[in-house]
């Protein structure tokens, strides 16, 4: 329904961590995460098509090197 309203409990820190220079990705597709990393680091990133819709949760500082971010993603 177009007029349907849903209420859910959220952690407000998830919506304010960007003010502390943090990346916050909760259950986001790898494609969406890589799009944001491309913008922040100024690089072009590609993933295997079979991984594009994989959902990940990642919270890290924006000062983290791209190499370290990829290590975190690979561990997931």
C-alpha positions as CSV (number, residue, x, y, z in Angstrom):
1,X,0.0,0.0,0.0
2,X,1.3,3.5,-0.9
3,X,0.0,5.0,2.4
4,X,1.4,2.3,4.6
5,X,3.7,3.4,7.5
6,X,6.2,1.1,9.1
7,X,7.9,1.7,12.4
8,X,11.1,-0.1,13.4
9,X,13.8,0.3,16.0
10,X,17.1,1.5,14.8
11,X,20.5,2.4,16.3
12,X,20.8,6.2,15.8
13,X,24.7,5.8,15.7
14,X,24.2,4.1,12.3
15,X,22.9,7.4,11.0
16,X,25.4,9.7,12.7
17,X,28.7,7.9,12.4
18,X,29.3,9.6,9.1
19,X,29.9,12.8,11.1
20,X,32.8,11.0,12.8
21,X,34.3,10.1,9.4
22,X,33.1,6.5,9.4
23,X,31.8,4.2,6.7
24,X,28.7,2.4,7.9
25,X,27.4,-0.4,5.7
26,X,24.8,-2.6,7.3
27,X,23.5,-5.5,5.2
28,X,24.4,-3.6,2.0
29,X,25.1,-5.2,-1.4
30,X,28.8,-5.5,-2.3
31,X,27.9,-3.4,-5.4
32,X,26.6,-0.5,-3.3
33,X,29.6,-0.7,-1.0
34,X,32.0,-0.6,-3.9
35,X,30.2,2.4,-5.5
36,X,30.7,4.4,-2.3
37,X,34.4,3.3,-2.0
38,X,35.0,4.4,-5.6
39,X,33.7,7.9,-4.8
40,X,35.7,8.2,-1.6
41,X,39.0,6.7,-2.8
42,X,38.8,8.0,-6.4
43,X,39.3,4.6,-8.0
44,X,37.3,2.2,-10.2
45,X,36.5,-1.1,-8.6
46,X,34.9,-4.2,-10.0
47,X,33.8,-7.4,-8.5
48,X,32.9,-10.9,-9.8
49,X,29.3,-10.8,-11.0
50,X,28.4,-13.7,-8.7
51,X,29.3,-11.5,-5.7
52,X,27.5,-8.3,-6.7
53,X,24.4,-9.0,-4.6
54,X,26.2,-10.4,-1.6
55,X,25.1,-8.5,1.5
56,X,27.8,-7.3,3.9
57,X,28.1,-5.3,7.1
58,X,31.1,-3.1,7.4
59,X,31.9,-0.3,9.8
60,X,35.3,1.3,9.5
61,X,37.0,4.7,9.5
62,X,37.3,6.6,6.3
63,X,41.0,7.1,7.0
64,X,41.4,3.3,6.6
65,X,43.5,2.5,3.5
66,X,41.7,1.0,0.6
67,X,43.9,-2.1,0.9
68,X,42.8,-2.6,4.5
69,X,39.1,-2.1,3.5
70,X,39.5,-4.8,0.9
71,X,41.1,-7.1,3.6
72,X,38.0,-6.5,5.8
73,X,35.7,-7.3,2.9
74,X,37.6,-10.5,2.0
75,X,37.3,-11.7,5.6
76,X,33.6,-11.4,5.3
